Amino acid sequence: MVELKPIKVKRASDQVFEQLRDLIFRGELKPGEQLVPERELAQAFEVSRPTLREAINKLVTMGLVEHRQGQGTFVRSLEATREHNPLAAIVDRRETSLEDLLEVRMGLEAQSAMLAAERATPEDIQRLEETLAAMEAEHVKGSLGIEDDVAFHMGLAYATKNPVQVYIMRSFHDLLHFGIEENLRHLWEDPVNLPIIQQQHQRIIQAIKDHDPEGAADAMQTHITFVLEYVREYRLKSRARVTLKA
């Protein structure tokens, strides 16, 4: 006889915890952002304040949020999480090149794209499209759209439904943020690059919508390779300029 297991109903605090955790993992609650006051949050979730506190305490234990005396609860900032980040212990931004970061992203995010194409829900895809639209709106305003770019890549990791992949990307988040910011500052010097980046992101999303793992991985590799080659070319040009000045 097939063994059946009894259905376990999740506690309300666990459901609250999972919703808040997922908002952080997807990048919708950003580092340094303050959670709404406890009373309002409890009302929004339709739970008691003790239930809400239990959920938030789990987030604190995971290092995702922090209490600030007299101010409230905040998503932990990049600098605050850095001291507890196992990757930060071996990576110093002053010694790590953008090429180093991009080479790691190549494998990590191609895997994210491939798994997302297999597992992304319609809600995941909708959020990715909304993030991409927000990024494009920032570009139109003349902004780099760094936060939205990071949220896009975190959203891909979340869509893998692999908790290890998500946790690795979360640990990599501050380095990812640094890398994307530096990359975009270089790319912005030649505005023609940003529409290309948008098209590459669109291709990634389309492959995910088509449930095409190989296509999604290839689209991500194409995207990272484009940025990597641009950064390398930029570095060589910078060195040439320094040599000429000398």
Phi, psi and omega in degrees: 000138179294134179278125179253142180252141181295146179284130178254124178278129181291141176292153181300321181296325178293322180292321177295314179304313183295322179295314180293318178301316182293325177297322178289314181297325180281350181085009179282330167257114190267156177307132180088350182283140181271136173288151177297157182307151186307316182298316181293321181293319178297320179294320181296321179276348184058049176229168177285161180293323174300322178295317179297316181299322179298318179294316182293325178298326176293323177293323178296315180300324179284350181081018181271329177227167179217146174272137174242121186307123176076001182243320181134199181249133185232147169295133185299134181289166180298320181290325180292322181282339185299320183292340178256005184274118181298332178287325182294336180293336182245357181238121176251124184302329182287340182252347183265127180275162175297326178298321178300313181296317183291325177296321177291318179298327182306308181285316184297315186274336171295322176295317178301313182297319181297312181291324179297323179296332179276330195235350185299137176274165175303326178294320177300314182296319179299318180294321178298318180293321178294320178295319179295321178295320178295321178298316181295321178298322177294320178297319179298324179282354181092009178264159181282337181067037186297312182299320180291325178295315178297317180299325178298312182290326175292324178296325175296316180298317180299323183291348177290338183061019177255109185299328179293316178300318181295316181295322178296315179295325177295318178295329181275355192300315183291324176291322177298315180301313179300314182296316181295319180299312181295318180300312184292328178295322176290313183298328183295337179297338175234089187305340181296340182288328187294318174300327178295316178299317179299317179297322179295318177297319179298321180295322178299311180298318181298318179296323178292318178297327180277359183053050181246088184302314181295319179295321180293316179297318180295319180296320179292317178299321177298317180296308182295321179297319179301313181293318181300314180295323178295316180297317179297317179295319179298317180298316180296319178296321179297318178296322180295319179296319179297319180296318180296320179294322180293000000 
